[in-house]
Amino acid sequence: MSVMRLPMRTEADFVVIGGGVVGLSVAHGLLNRGQSVICIDGTDSDFRASRGNFGLVWVQGKGIKAPHYAAWSQKAVREYPDFVAELSEETGIEVSLQQTGGYEYFTDADAMAERVSQFRTLKKRLGGDYPFEVLSADDIRAAEPMVGGETVGATFYPHDGHINPLQLLQALADSCIRKGLAHYLGERLTSVTLNGEGFHLTTEKGLSVRSARVVLCAGLGAKVLGPKFGFRGLVRPQRGQVLVTEKMPPLLNRPSVTIRQVNEGAIQIGDSKEEVGFNDNETQAQMARIAGNAIKVMPKLARLRLVRSWGALRVMSPDGLPIYQQSRKMPGAFLVTCHSGITLAATHSRNLSRWLTRASDAPDLGDFTEDRFDA
Ligand SMILES: Cc1cc2nc3c(=O)[nH]c(=O)nc-3n(C[C@H](O)[C@H](O)[C@H](O)COP(=O)(O)OP(=O)(O)OC[C@H]3O[C@@H](n4cnc5c(N)ncnc54)[C@H](O)[C@@H]3O)c2cc1C
């Protein structure tokens, strides 16, 4: 007997463009709030930060000059444990969250002193709510036996952690589909029109969908798609390269901003910010620099074999902070883009969805609009 498959919906309360971690977190929140959602996601030839990132759930160092962003990141990480517990319970997918704090290591005493001073200022600006600690060289060596070499100390933030970002993506997609998401894969949006009936969106292959509200979460795709909705298309790529060692038994107790041991045992090292346009290749020069810096902090890493590496492009706004904007030219269209989409996943699901649905308890996101770039 053949099973009849119902066609997927082509009209919904919201259409989300882009099915990376940002689009799926937003879709997840909207579905939880009872909205019907279509997600149109592009092709494997697109740049996809959600599949090439470092997997940190991280506050430390963010929003040094923008306390509202530090506070937004803090809110996100505080909501993370509940958020992933719900996801895992619902989908049966374990996302390997470890959130028992994380470090930034220093091999230069002046750089460490400057960082500590920045954190103290930020803490004041946040009314004291920035619970970082400063660890001496002895403290950090005691906490992490792999640390040695030139390390002069570390900062520690107790709510930092890491996750398996691919498992997170899978769990989000699975959860959204269980909640009724119409998920179109391999479909690139090319044409947008707005009339009295709402948005009419058409893809390269001819799929056509309608909705009164659209959320553009297309990562670097927003550069081209943004202006079609009246946004400025301000995102730019920034390359990061990541090295992966052979799998090891547990060696590291907690992640740092550049070195972490993943749930499967490999040690992952990432430490480059390169302005090279739309080029996600790896380079030997950067890989050597990244490995060299890691060995200065953990000399024993030199004994491990590197088995893999990749380059991936971050989705950066001009100041590195998220952009949350409703279009003035085409009301009903929203732009959601950020670096740190893994960290912000919980708050994108739980709080951004309140803003998108104009809930009475929606967060005030006025500081995150495109208007800040007017000057
Ligand atoms: C090297 C590196 C390390 C990082 N480390 C961390 C970290 O440790 N912690 C953290 O929180 N964040 C980290 N990030 C950032 C994080 O990965 C990104 O913020 C996040 O993945 C962005 O997700 P996104 O959904 O906006 O974009 P993407 O993952 O790029 O997804 C965009 C989607 O839009 C689709 N799309 C594009 N154009 C179209 C179109 N025309 N029609 C339909 N669909 C379209 C694409 O196919 C794609 O699936 C890192 C990023 C990089 C590159």
The ligand as a Gaussian input file, in Angstrom:
#p B3LYP/6-31G(d) Opt

LIG

0 1
 C       35.285000      29.807000      12.055000
 C       34.038000      30.213000      12.791000
 C       33.963000      30.024000      14.157000
 C       32.824000      30.396000      14.846000
 N       32.742000      30.114000      16.162000
 C       31.609000      30.386000      16.841000
 C       31.478000      30.011000      18.186000
 O       32.371000      29.402000      18.760000
 N       30.330000      30.337000      18.849000
 C       29.325000      31.021000      18.231000
 O       28.330000      31.334000      18.888000
 N       29.412000      31.351000      16.931000
 C       30.520000      31.045000      16.228000
 N       30.607000      31.352000      14.915000
 C       29.519000      32.108000      14.299000
 C       28.327000      31.245000      13.956000
 O       28.750000      30.096000      13.285000
 C       27.395000      32.076000      13.088000
 O       26.987000      33.232000      13.800000
 C       26.154000      31.327000      12.684000
 O       26.441000      30.066000      12.183000
 C       25.419000      32.132000      11.657000
 O       24.299000      31.364000      11.298000
 P       23.354000      31.806000      10.134000
 O       22.208000      30.875000      10.180000
 O       23.111000      33.272000      10.216000
 O       24.234000      31.643000       8.824000
 P       24.584000      30.352000       7.965000
 O       24.917000      29.203000       8.809000
 O       25.611000      30.804000       6.992000
 O       23.237000      30.011000       7.260000
 C       22.693000      30.855000       6.263000
 C       21.770000      29.999000       5.454000
 O       21.117000      30.846000       4.509000
 C       21.010000      30.128000       3.301000
 N       20.880000      31.073000       2.206000
 C       21.792000      31.972000       1.754000
 N       21.302000      32.609000       0.669000
 C       20.063000      32.110000       0.451000
 C       19.048000      32.346000      -0.512000
 N       19.204000      33.226000      -1.510000
 N       17.879000      31.658000      -0.419000
 C       17.689000      30.741000       0.562000
 N       18.626000      30.456000       1.497000
 C       19.781000      31.141000       1.446000
 C       22.290000      29.304000       3.212000
 O       22.128000      28.186000       2.379000
 C       22.512000      28.920000       4.668000
 O       21.985000      27.646000       4.983000
 C       31.724000      30.990000      14.173000
 C       31.801000      31.150000      12.788000
 C       32.927000      30.765000      12.110000
 C       32.961000      30.922000      10.629000

